[in-house]
Amino acid sequence: MGPKTAKVYETLRVRLASGDYAPGDKLPSERALVEELGIGRTALRQVLARLVSEGALEVRDRSSYRVPGDDKVTVKAPDGLEAWRIHGERRVYDNRWVKLELWDVEPPGVERFEHHVVKLQHVAITAVVDDRDRVLMLWRYRFVPGQWGWELPGGIVDKGEEAGAAALREVVEETGWRPKSLEHVVTYQPMVGMVDSPHEIFVGHGAEQVGPPTDVEEAGLVEWVPLADIPGLMARGELMGSGTLVALLHILATRGKHGATAER
């Protein structure tokens, strides 16, 4: 993919990530995009094929492209089910990083009991992918499991900070690279039965190096890891943290669903 084609790819990526095109929207015709973006039809189709392979677009009727929507979801949430009742809660331990509470709960048809609840921080994690199908990762040692492994950059969302801003800040602080665009993928809870710690997952496309990492405590060896290596690293147990796994599995799943990555 040449410089001009790469620029058009980044332009369309930014538009999709910023919501210029809503889920279900059709993109302008190829002719309109060729005229607007100043690119040849063959090069444009190369860009569109790549966006399709990444799951950012869907093809309809050969040359019609649209943003994926929620119309493919056929499962409906069941109605009429009763939630657990919470009668009270008391804090057992409290500091900046960890809060431990006991909640007085009553599941439907079950006697009341006290349930441990752990409250951790709200975090944001980002997978940044470049135009060579590599993902920006850190090789780190984690003393709790006593293990070296690969992780995506990420960290705590500060009070009053937007999750997207935190995701961008953490990538820059931990790697020295600044993503050109960020797209929110999912918010999830890693241990939903007992732990409250919202995880925000973002995917970035393209990056520029703005300096060395500034977070000395969190920074590890910074590497661009080929996406083709991810299944093997997973099999070897070298991918650490649920956020890393969720983000990378999302990327692999959306690419696989739409076929192989377009040739560049």
N, C-alpha and C positions, 0 to 999 in steps of 0.2 A: 504494500500500500504506500503510494508516494505521498509527499508532503501535502499536496492539494487535496488528495482523497482523504488523508488522515484528518485534515482540517474540517472537511465536510462531515466526516464521521463524528468528530467531537461536537460540531455545531448541532447535529441532530440528537446526539446523546444528551447534551445540555438541555435542549428543548423538551425531550422526553422526561428527564429527571426533574425539571422545574415545573412540570405540569402544563406546559403550553398545549400539549395534546392530552386530553382526558382519556381514561379507560373506555374503550369502545370507539373512539374517534378514528376516522379514516385520515391517512396522510394525504396531502395534495398529490395530484397525479405526477407521474414521472416527468412529463413534459414541463409541468409547473416548477418542479424542484430543479430540473436541469437549468431552466431560465433564471430562477431565483438565486441558486447557489453557484452558478457559473461553472458547471462540471459536465463532462460528457455522460451520455446515457449508460455506457458500459461501466464507467467508474462508479456512477451512482448506484447501479445494480449491485456492484461489489460491496458498497457500503451498506445497502439495504439487506443484502444477504447476510452480512456479518451481524447486523442488528437482529435479524430473524434468528440466527444461530444462538445469540445470547438471550433470546426470550423477550427482547424489548419490543419486537414487532411480530405480527402474524401476517401471513400471506393469504389473501382472498382473491379468487379468480385470476390467478397467474400474476398480474401486475398491480393488484390492488393491495395496499398495506394498511394495517390498522393497529392501534394500541390494544394489547390484550385487556379484556374486561373480566367481570366476575360471572359472565353468563355461562361458563362451563361448570360451575359448581351446582351439582344436582341434589346434594344432601341438605335437608332442612333441619334446623334445630328443633328437637322435640318440645312439645308444649305440656303444661300441666304438672311438671315435676316440682317437688318441694325442695328448697335449699336448706342447708344447715342453718340453725339458729345460733346466734352468738349472744350469750347472756352477760359477758363481761370479759375483761382482760386485765392482767397485772404484769408489770415489768419486773424481771428477775435480775437482769444485767444490762448495763447501758454504757457504751462509749461511742466514739466517733465512727468506728468501723463496724461494730456488731451490736445488735440489740437482741436480747433473749426475753421472750414473753411467754406467759401461760394464759391460754384462752379457754374460757368456760363455754364449751360447744355442745350442741344437741343435734345429731343427725336425725333425719326422719325415722321414727320407729325405734330409736336406740336411746338408751339412758344417757344423761348428760355426763360429760367427763372433761378433764383438763387436757389440752393439747399444746405441745410445745410449738412456738412460732419463732423463727429466726428472721430478723430483718437486716438485710445487708444493703449496700449502696446501689443506686441506679447507674448502670454502665452503658457505654456505647462502644461498639467494635466494628472495624471496617476492613473489608477486603478490597484492596486496590489492584486492578488488573490493567496491564499495559497492552500495547498493540502487538506484542509478541506472545500473547497468551501466557504471561507470567503474573504471579501474584506476589505482592510485597509482604514479606514475613520476617519474623524475628526468631533467632535461635537463642533460647533462654534456659536457665536452670531454675526449677521451682523446688524449693527446699521441702515443702509439705509432702509431696509424693516422692521427693528425692530423685528427680528425673530431669534430663535435658529433653527439649523438644521444640517444635515449631509452633509459633503463635502468630495471630494477627494483631496489629496494633489496636489498642483500646484502653479505656480507663473510665474513671468516675465522671458522671455528669454533675458539675458543681451546682449548688443551689442557685436558682434563677437563670441557669444556662440552658439553652436549647440543646436537644440531643444531637442535632446535626452539627452545631458549632463545637460541641465537645468531641464528636467523632473526628472532625477536621483537625482540631487542636491536638488531639492525642496522636494522630498520624504524624503530624509535623514534629511534635516534641520527641517522639520515640524513634522516628526513622530519618528525619531531615528531608523527607519528600512531601510535597503538597499536592493532593489530588486535584485534577482539573474539574471534576464533577462528582457529586455524591447523590446516591439514590437510596432512600429508606426501603428496606426489604420487609422486616418483621419486628415486632416487639414480642418477647416471650419470657416466660419464667422457667429457669433451668431446673428447679427442684420444687415443683408446684405444690407438693403435699405438705411441706413444712417451712420452706424458705421463701421469703418475699424479696426478690432482687430483680427488678425489670431489666432485661437486656435488650438494647436497641441495636439491630444489625443493619449496616449500611454497605453498599457496594460502590466503589469509586472506579472511574475509568480515566486512565491517563494520569500522569503526575510529572511534576518538575522538581528537581532537587534544589532546595533553598538553603541548605547548610547542613552541618553535622547535627546529630541528635542532641537535644538539650536536656532531656530527662535522664540523668546519669543512672538513677536507681532502677528505672524500668527498661532502659535501652539494652538490647542484646546485639548479637551479630545480625546486621541487616542484609537481607538477600532477596533477589527476585527469583522466586521458585517457579519452575514450569508447572502449569496446571496439569499436564500429563503425568507429573510425579505424585499428585495428591492421593490417588487410590493406593499407591504403593506405600507412601508415608503413613497413611491411615492403617494399612495392614500391619505395618511395623510398630504401630503404637506411638508414632512420633508427632502426632498432632494433639496439642494440649488445649483443653478448655472447650466447653460446650459452644461458646460463641464462635470460636474458630471453626468448629465442625459444622455448625448451622450455616454460616456464611459460605463456606466452601462447598458444602453439599447443595446449597441453593444454586450456586453458579454451575456446578456440574449437572444438576438436574435440569435446569432451564436450557443449557446448551444441548444436552442429550435429547431433550424433547423435540427440539427443532432441527436436529441433525448435526453433522460435524461443523466445526467452525469454518467459515468461508476462507478460501485460500487468499493469501495476501502476497 
